[in-house]
Amino acid sequence: MGKTEGQKLEEKLCFKPQHIAKERPEDLQKAMDFAEGYKTFLDRSKIERECVKYSEELAKKAGYKEFARGVKYKTGDKLYFINRGKNIFLVTMGKKPLDQGIHFNIAHIDSPRIDLKPNPLYEQEELSYFKTHYYGGIKKYQWSTIPLALHGRVMFRDGKHVDFDLGEKEGDPILVITDLLPHLSKKQDDRKLSDGIRGEELNILLGSTPVDDKEVKEAFKLKILSILHEQYGMVEQDFMRAELTLVPAQKACDVGLDRSMVGAYGQDDKVCAYTALMAELECKTPEFTSLTALVDKEEIGSTGNTGMQSDALLHFVEDLAECEGERVRDILRNSICLSSDVNAAYDPTWADVYEKQNSCFFNHGPVLTKYTGSRGKGYSNDASAETMQKVIGYMEDAKVCWQVGELGKVDEGGGGTIAMYMGNMNVDTVDLGVAVLSMHAPFELTAKLDVYYTYKAFLAFNRE
């Protein structure tokens, strides 16, 4: 039986995002295969420094060379620049001159976590602890009683350093934040959920034995210092020269009996970082120069000299412009940027905070988010019609399944990305990324098909 006139009209006029597994089941195995490299990336990149280091390894294997000022680059040349160990900018020179614009793809590589305070070590009632200060937007109660690993860098007085990833290797000890047992938690149960575990209660349990000297006043604290000194050469003052953080010790893994999802810490926003990086590495001779930037500090407002509110990326573009004899303002005004960040996938269990018609769903492809911000679009980029037309065109030309989405109901809250900071540089910018369940939790979920199709969208953006 043929289609009715109404069905034909509906097909012609209405937009219905496709469920990729239903419409293109042949791509499911490709997504499964792509996710294996992604899981490795997540395990190797739990903090920004590790992500930059691993990305540099992959870039060098793909033929990228360190950027050098004063060099005249040609189409297809691949170069990279690292800013303070926490940003990496990767470039493939395009066929068109730089003043015709750059195709920027920018993702952040920091994630919510538990940082150590500058003077963290103490003992109490014959137990030793770290004091902490959480980083980014977390539900604090989610971080108690889960295995935690210690990551980061300690600088020594002589300028040398040691990097930590304690709790990741087989046989490593793990650390933990304790919680009350249900039998004694009546007062705690009366707290609001957001106050169930307070910031000053996110204390990391380190040990329960003292040094063997009854004359030492803080023998339990000293036991931890003696271990750190023996294994890493640390003294207490070195904590004040350190960036140390606690992240989940859980490895990335398949989720679901059908193995269709990835579960891991830090998928916001390393899922976009990985897909952007893979698309960049495969870029050969793009029409426009591609610049993929993996950046820091988005979770706390993109502040500091490794966040997008700094001039680090602008200065790098200025150096590129100098090499090519172009004016920076000409390059920027003709450029387009994907602020590659995640959106909140529709969760039927919590349906009341979503507006379903403008929500994003698992397995419907990357999410085009016209604006973020909160309530009245506060602190939002709000992409133009022309920018939306271009980016949708890139995906549809490449037959990439995609969807649109907002971050929940208008008055429920909202969030921000780096899009506004690129917009402030006079660059057309829009958000494009992966739908995530349990965003900002220690264990987040993505659909493998969405991860794979986001990579395909980024390939289309860097078109040859």
VEXDREN-2710 file (C-alpha; in Angstrom, 1 decimal):
% VEXDREN-2710
k/r/px/py/pz
1/MET/0.0/0.0/0.0
2/GLY/1.4/3.4/-1.0
3/LYS/1.7/6.5/1.2
4/THR/-1.3/8.7/1.6
5/GLU/-1.2/12.3/0.6
6/GLY/-1.1/13.3/4.3
7/GLN/1.9/10.9/4.9
8/LYS/3.7/12.4/1.9
9/LEU/3.0/15.9/3.2
10/GLU/4.2/15.0/6.7
11/GLU/7.4/13.5/5.2
12/LYS/8.0/16.6/3.2
13/LEU/7.3/19.2/5.9
14/CYS/8.1/17.7/9.3
15/PHE/11.5/17.1/11.0
16/LYS/11.8/13.9/12.9
17/PRO/15.2/13.0/14.3
18/GLN/16.2/9.4/13.4
19/HIS/16.9/6.7/15.9
20/ILE/20.2/5.6/14.4
21/ALA/19.9/1.9/15.5
22/LYS/16.5/1.7/13.9
23/GLU/17.3/3.5/10.6
24/ARG/21.0/2.5/10.2
25/PRO/21.7/-0.7/12.0
26/GLU/24.7/-1.3/9.8
27/ASP/26.5/1.5/11.8
28/LEU/26.1/-0.1/15.2
29/GLN/29.3/-2.3/14.9
30/LYS/31.3/0.8/13.6
31/ALA/30.2/2.6/16.8
32/MET/31.1/-0.3/18.9
33/ASP/34.6/-0.4/17.4
34/PHE/35.0/3.4/17.7
35/ALA/34.1/3.2/21.4
36/GLU/37.1/1.0/22.2
37/GLY/39.6/3.8/21.4
38/TYR/37.3/6.2/23.3
39/LYS/37.4/4.1/26.4
40/THR/41.2/4.0/26.3
41/PHE/41.2/7.8/25.9
42/LEU/39.0/8.2/29.0
43/ASP/41.2/6.0/31.1
44/ARG/44.4/7.8/30.0
45/SER/42.9/11.3/30.4
46/LYS/41.3/11.7/33.7
47/ILE/42.7/15.2/34.3
48/GLU/43.7/17.9/31.9
49/ARG/47.5/17.3/32.0
50/GLU/47.0/13.6/31.2
51/CYS/44.6/14.5/28.3
52/VAL/47.1/16.9/26.8
53/LYS/49.9/14.4/27.1
54/TYR/48.0/11.6/25.5
55/SER/46.6/13.8/22.8
56/GLU/50.2/14.9/22.0
57/GLU/51.2/11.3/21.7
58/LEU/48.4/10.6/19.2
59/ALA/49.2/13.8/17.3
60/LYS/52.8/13.0/16.9
61/LYS/52.0/9.6/15.5
62/ALA/49.6/11.3/13.0
63/GLY/52.5/13.5/11.8
64/TYR/51.9/16.7/13.7
65/LYS/54.9/18.9/14.4
66/GLU/55.3/21.6/17.1
67/PHE/54.3/25.0/15.9
68/ALA/57.2/27.3/15.0
69/ARG/56.8/31.1/14.6
70/GLY/57.9/32.6/11.4
71/VAL/57.4/29.4/9.3
72/LYS/55.3/29.7/6.1
73/TYR/53.0/26.7/6.2
74/LYS/51.3/25.0/3.3
75/THR/48.1/23.1/2.7
76/GLY/48.0/19.9/4.6
77/ASP/50.7/20.8/7.1
78/LYS/49.9/19.6/10.6
79/LEU/51.1/21.5/13.7
80/TYR/50.3/21.7/17.4
81/PHE/51.0/24.0/20.3
82/ILE/50.7/23.3/24.1
83/ASN/49.9/26.0/26.6
84/ARG/51.1/25.3/30.1
85/GLY/50.5/21.6/29.8
86/LYS/46.7/22.1/30.0
87/ASN/45.7/23.2/26.5
88/ILE/46.6/21.7/23.2
89/PHE/45.8/23.4/19.9
90/LEU/46.0/21.3/16.7
91/VAL/46.0/22.7/13.2
92/THR/45.7/21.3/9.7
93/MET/46.4/24.0/7.1
94/GLY/43.6/24.4/4.6
95/LYS/43.4/25.1/0.9
96/LYS/41.9/28.6/1.4
97/PRO/44.1/31.4/2.8
98/LEU/43.7/32.1/6.5
99/ASP/41.8/35.4/5.9
100/GLN/38.9/33.3/4.6
101/GLY/38.5/32.0/8.1
102/ILE/39.3/29.1/10.3
103/HIS/37.0/26.2/11.3
104/PHE/37.5/26.0/15.1
105/ASN/36.4/23.0/17.0
106/ILE/36.8/23.5/20.8
107/ALA/36.1/21.1/23.6
108/HIS/37.0/21.3/27.3
109/ILE/39.0/18.6/29.1
110/ASP/38.4/19.5/32.7
111/SER/35.6/17.7/34.7
112/PRO/34.1/18.1/38.1
113/ARG/36.3/16.6/40.8
114/ILE/37.6/16.8/44.4
115/ASP/40.7/18.9/44.8
116/LEU/43.0/18.9/47.8
117/LYS/43.2/22.1/49.8
118/PRO/46.7/23.8/49.8
119/ASN/47.4/22.5/53.3
120/PRO/45.4/19.3/53.3
121/LEU/47.0/16.7/55.6
122/TYR/45.7/16.2/59.2
123/GLU/44.9/13.6/61.7
124/GLN/41.9/13.1/64.0
125/GLU/41.0/10.4/66.5
126/GLU/43.9/8.2/65.3
127/LEU/42.9/8.4/61.6
128/SER/44.7/10.5/58.9
129/TYR/42.9/12.6/56.3
130/PHE/43.1/15.0/53.4
131/LYS/41.0/18.2/53.5
132/THR/39.4/19.0/50.1
133/HIS/37.7/21.7/48.1
134/TYR/35.5/20.4/45.3
135/TYR/35.9/21.7/41.7
136/GLY/32.9/22.4/39.4
137/GLY/29.2/21.6/39.8
138/ILE/28.9/18.3/41.7
139/LYS/26.2/16.6/43.8
140/LYS/28.5/16.1/46.8
141/TYR/26.7/13.1/48.2
142/GLN/27.6/11.1/45.0
143/TRP/31.3/11.3/45.9
144/SER/31.2/9.5/49.3
145/THR/31.9/5.7/49.6
146/ILE/33.2/5.3/46.1
147/PRO/36.8/4.3/45.2
148/LEU/38.9/7.4/44.4
149/ALA/42.3/7.8/42.8
150/LEU/44.8/10.6/43.4
151/HIS/46.0/12.4/40.3
152/GLY/48.0/15.5/39.6
153/ARG/51.4/17.1/39.9
154/VAL/53.7/18.1/42.8
155/MET/56.4/20.6/42.1
156/PHE/59.6/20.5/44.2
157/ARG/61.7/23.4/45.4
158/ASP/64.4/22.6/42.8
159/GLY/61.9/22.8/39.9
160/LYS/61.6/19.1/39.4
161/HIS/58.2/17.4/39.7
162/VAL/56.4/14.2/40.2
163/ASP/53.0/13.2/38.7
164/PHE/50.5/11.1/40.5
165/ASP/48.0/8.5/39.3
166/LEU/47.7/6.5/42.5
167/GLY/44.8/4.1/42.5
168/GLU/44.7/3.3/38.8
169/LYS/47.1/0.4/38.5
170/GLU/46.4/-3.2/39.6
171/GLY/47.4/-3.5/43.3
172/ASP/47.3/0.2/44.0
173/PRO/45.6/1.4/47.2
174/ILE/42.5/3.5/46.7
175/LEU/41.2/6.4/48.8
176/VAL/37.6/7.1/50.0
177/ILE/35.3/9.6/51.6
178/THR/33.3/7.9/54.4
179/ASP/29.6/8.3/55.2
180/LEU/27.3/7.6/58.1
181/LEU/25.6/4.3/58.5
182/PRO/21.8/4.3/58.2
183/HIS/21.4/3.3/61.8
184/LEU/23.0/6.6/63.0
185/SER/22.0/9.0/60.2
186/LYS/18.6/10.4/61.5
187/LYS/19.9/14.0/61.7
188/GLN/21.7/13.7/58.3
189/ASP/18.5/12.2/56.8
190/ASP/16.7/15.4/57.7
191/ARG/19.0/17.5/55.7
192/LYS/18.1/18.6/52.2
193/LEU/19.6/16.3/49.5
194/SER/22.0/19.1/48.4
195/ASP/23.3/19.3/52.0
196/GLY/23.5/15.5/52.6
197/ILE/27.2/15.7/52.5
198/ARG/28.7/19.1/53.1
199/GLY/31.8/20.5/51.5
200/GLU/33.8/20.3/54.8
201/GLU/32.7/16.7/55.2
202/LEU/34.4/15.6/51.9
203/ASN/37.4/14.4/53.8
204/ILE/39.7/11.7/52.3
205/LEU/40.6/8.8/54.6
206/LEU/44.3/8.0/54.2
207/GLY/45.4/5.7/57.0
208/SER/44.8/4.3/60.4
209/THR/48.3/3.4/61.7
210/PRO/51.0/5.6/63.3
211/VAL/54.8/5.8/63.0
212/ASP/56.5/3.7/65.6
213/ASP/57.4/6.4/68.0
214/LYS/55.3/7.1/71.1
215/GLU/56.9/10.6/71.5
216/VAL/55.6/11.9/68.2
217/LYS/52.5/14.1/68.8
218/GLU/50.9/13.6/65.3
219/ALA/52.0/10.1/64.6
220/PHE/49.2/9.2/62.2
221/LYS/49.8/12.2/60.0
222/LEU/53.5/11.6/60.1
223/LYS/53.0/8.0/58.9
224/ILE/51.4/9.3/55.8
225/LEU/54.1/11.9/55.3
226/SER/56.8/9.2/55.7
227/ILE/55.1/7.1/53.0
228/LEU/54.9/10.1/50.6
229/HIS/58.5/10.9/51.3
230/GLU/59.7/7.4/50.8
231/GLN/57.7/6.9/47.5
232/TYR/57.7/10.4/46.0
233/GLY/60.3/12.4/47.9
234/MET/57.7/14.8/49.3
235/VAL/57.7/16.9/52.5
236/GLU/54.6/18.7/53.8
237/GLN/55.5/22.0/52.3
238/ASP/55.3/20.4/48.8
239/PHE/51.5/20.2/49.1
240/MET/51.6/24.0/48.7
241/ARG/53.4/23.6/45.4
242/ALA/51.0/21.0/44.1
243/GLU/47.9/20.4/42.0
244/LEU/46.4/17.2/43.5
245/THR/42.9/16.0/42.9
246/LEU/40.7/13.0/43.5
247/VAL/38.8/11.3/40.7
248/PRO/36.9/8.0/40.5
249/ALA/39.1/5.0/40.2
250/GLN/36.5/3.3/38.0
251/LYS/37.7/2.4/34.5
252/ALA/35.6/3.2/31.4
253/CYS/33.3/0.3/30.6
254/ASP/30.4/-1.0/28.5
255/VAL/27.0/-0.4/30.0
256/GLY/23.8/-2.4/29.3
257/LEU/23.2/-6.0/28.3
258/ASP/23.5/-4.8/24.7
259/ARG/26.7/-3.0/25.4
260/SER/25.3/0.0/23.6
261/MET/26.5/2.6/26.1
262/VAL/29.8/3.8/27.7
263/GLY/30.0/4.4/31.4
264/ALA/32.9/6.5/32.8
265/TYR/34.0/9.5/34.7
266/GLY/34.7/12.7/32.9
267/GLN/32.6/12.2/29.7
268/ASP/31.6/15.8/30.0
269/ASP/33.4/16.9/28.0
270/LYS/36.1/14.4/27.0
271/VAL/33.5/12.7/24.8
272/CYS/33.6/15.8/22.5
273/ALA/37.4/16.2/23.0
274/TYR/38.0/12.7/21.7
275/THR/35.7/12.9/18.8
276/ALA/37.1/16.3/17.8
277/LEU/40.6/15.0/18.2
278/MET/40.0/12.0/16.0
279/ALA/38.3/14.1/13.3
280/GLU/41.3/16.5/13.4
281/LEU/43.9/13.7/13.2
282/GLU/42.2/12.3/10.1
283/CYS/42.0/15.7/8.4
284/LYS/44.3/15.8/5.3
285/THR/43.7/18.8/3.1
286/PRO/40.6/20.7/4.4
287/GLU/38.9/23.5/2.5
288/PHE/39.4/25.8/5.4
289/THR/42.2/25.5/8.0
290/SER/41.0/23.5/10.9
291/LEU/42.0/24.3/14.5
292/THR/41.0/21.9/17.2
293/ALA/41.5/23.2/20.8
294/LEU/41.2/21.2/23.9
295/VAL/40.9/23.6/26.8
296/ASP/40.7/23.9/30.6
297/LYS/38.7/25.5/33.4
298/GLU/35.2/25.4/31.7
299/GLU/33.6/23.8/34.7
300/ILE/34.5/26.9/36.8
301/GLY/33.8/29.6/34.2
302/SER/36.7/29.2/31.8
303/THR/38.9/31.4/34.0
304/GLY/42.7/31.7/34.3
305/ASN/45.4/31.5/31.7
306/THR/44.3/28.0/30.5
307/GLY/40.6/28.8/30.2
308/MET/38.8/30.3/27.3
309/GLN/38.5/33.7/29.0
310/SER/42.2/34.1/28.6
311/ASP/43.9/35.3/25.4
312/ALA/45.9/32.0/24.9
313/LEU/44.0/30.9/21.8
314/LEU/43.8/34.4/20.5
315/HIS/47.6/34.8/20.8
316/PHE/48.1/31.5/19.0
317/VAL/45.9/32.7/16.1
318/GLU/47.9/35.9/16.1
319/ASP/51.1/33.8/15.7
320/LEU/49.4/31.9/12.8
321/ALA/48.4/35.1/11.2
322/GLU/51.9/36.5/11.5
323/CYS/53.2/33.4/9.7
324/GLU/50.8/33.9/6.8
325/GLY/51.0/37.7/6.7
326/GLU/47.3/38.1/7.5
327/ARG/45.3/40.3/9.8
328/VAL/43.8/38.6/12.8
329/ARG/40.5/40.4/12.7
330/ASP/39.9/39.3/9.1
331/ILE/40.5/35.7/10.1
332/LEU/38.2/35.8/13.1
333/ARG/35.3/37.6/11.4
334/ASN/35.2/35.0/8.6
335/SER/35.6/32.0/11.0
336/ILE/33.1/29.6/12.4
337/CYS/33.4/27.6/15.6
338/LEU/31.8/24.5/17.1
339/SER/31.7/24.8/20.8
340/SER/31.8/21.1/21.2
341/ASP/30.1/20.4/24.5
342/VAL/27.5/17.9/25.8
343/ASN/23.8/18.3/26.5
344/ALA/21.5/16.6/29.0
345/ALA/19.9/13.5/27.5
346/TYR/16.2/13.1/28.2
347/ASP/15.8/10.8/31.3
348/PRO/12.2/9.4/31.6
349/THR/12.8/8.8/35.3
350/TRP/13.1/12.6/35.8
351/ALA/10.8/13.7/33.0
352/ASP/9.4/16.7/34.9
353/VAL/12.5/18.9/34.4
354/TYR/12.6/18.4/30.6
355/GLU/10.5/19.9/27.8
356/LYS/10.3/16.8/25.7
357/GLN/9.8/18.5/22.3
358/ASN/13.1/20.4/22.7
359/SER/15.1/17.6/24.5
360/CYS/17.8/15.4/23.1
361/PHE/17.7/11.6/23.2
362/PHE/20.2/8.7/23.2
363/ASN/21.0/7.3/19.7
364/HIS/19.7/10.3/17.7
365/GLY/23.1/11.7/16.9
366/PRO/24.9/14.9/18.0
367/VAL/22.9/17.6/19.6
368/LEU/22.9/21.1/18.1
369/THR/22.3/23.5/20.9
370/LYS/21.4/27.0/19.6
371/TYR/21.8/28.6/23.0
372/THR/22.6/27.6/26.6
373/GLY/22.6/30.1/29.5
374/SER/20.0/30.1/32.2
375/ARG/16.3/31.1/32.2
376/GLY/16.2/34.2/30.0
377/LYS/19.3/33.0/28.0
378/GLY/21.6/34.7/30.5
379/TYR/25.3/34.3/29.6
380/SER/24.4/32.6/26.4
381/ASN/26.0/32.8/22.9
382/ASP/22.6/32.3/21.1
383/ALA/23.8/31.3/17.6
384/SER/22.5/33.2/14.6
385/ALA/20.2/31.7/11.9
386/GLU/23.2/31.9/9.4
387/THR/25.4/29.9/11.7
388/MET/22.7/27.2/12.2
389/GLN/22.2/27.0/8.5
390/LYS/25.9/26.4/7.9
391/VAL/26.4/23.7/10.5
392/ILE/23.1/21.9/9.7
393/GLY/24.2/22.0/6.0
394/TYR/27.6/20.4/6.8
395/MET/25.8/17.5/8.6
396/GLU/23.1/17.0/6.1
397/ASP/25.5/17.0/3.2
398/ALA/27.4/14.2/4.9
399/LYS/24.2/12.4/5.8
400/VAL/24.9/12.7/9.5
401/CYS/21.9/12.0/11.8
402/TRP/21.5/15.0/14.2
403/GLN/19.1/16.5/16.6
404/VAL/18.4/19.8/18.5
405/GLY/18.1/20.3/22.2
406/GLU/17.9/22.6/25.2
407/LEU/19.2/22.0/28.7
408/GLY/15.8/21.3/30.4
409/LYS/12.8/23.5/30.9
410/VAL/13.3/27.2/30.7
411/ASP/12.8/28.0/34.5
412/GLU/14.5/24.8/35.8
413/GLY/18.1/26.1/35.6
414/GLY/20.5/25.9/32.6
415/GLY/24.2/26.0/32.0
416/GLY/27.0/27.5/30.0
417/THR/29.8/26.6/27.6
418/ILE/32.8/28.3/26.0
419/ALA/30.6/29.4/23.1
420/MET/30.1/33.0/24.5
421/TYR/33.9/33.5/24.7
422/MET/34.4/32.6/21.0
423/GLY/31.4/34.8/20.2
424/ASN/33.1/37.7/22.0
425/MET/36.0/37.3/19.5
426/ASN/33.6/37.9/16.6
427/VAL/33.5/34.3/15.6
428/ASP/30.2/32.6/14.5
429/THR/29.7/29.9/17.1
430/VAL/27.2/27.2/18.0
431/ASP/27.3/24.3/20.4
432/LEU/27.4/20.7/19.1
433/GLY/28.0/17.6/21.2
434/VAL/26.8/14.4/22.7
435/ALA/23.8/13.7/24.9
436/VAL/24.8/12.5/28.4
437/LEU/22.9/10.8/31.2
438/SER/23.9/11.5/34.8
439/MET/26.0/14.5/33.7
440/HIS/28.5/15.7/36.4
441/ALA/28.1/12.4/38.3
442/PRO/31.2/10.4/39.1
443/PHE/29.9/7.9/36.5
444/GLU/28.3/9.3/33.4
445/LEU/26.6/7.6/30.4
446/THR/26.8/8.1/26.7
447/ALA/25.4/6.1/23.7
448/LYS/28.1/4.7/21.4
449/LEU/26.1/5.6/18.3
450/ASP/26.0/9.2/19.4
451/VAL/29.7/9.2/20.1
452/TYR/30.4/7.8/16.6
453/TYR/28.0/10.1/14.9
454/THR/29.5/13.2/16.6
455/TYR/32.8/12.1/15.2
456/LYS/31.2/11.9/11.8
457/ALA/29.7/15.4/12.2
458/PHE/33.2/16.8/13.1
459/LEU/34.6/15.1/10.0
460/ALA/32.0/16.8/7.9
461/PHE/32.9/20.2/9.6
462/ASN/36.5/19.6/8.6
463/ARG/35.5/18.7/5.0
464/GLU/38.1/18.3/2.4
END
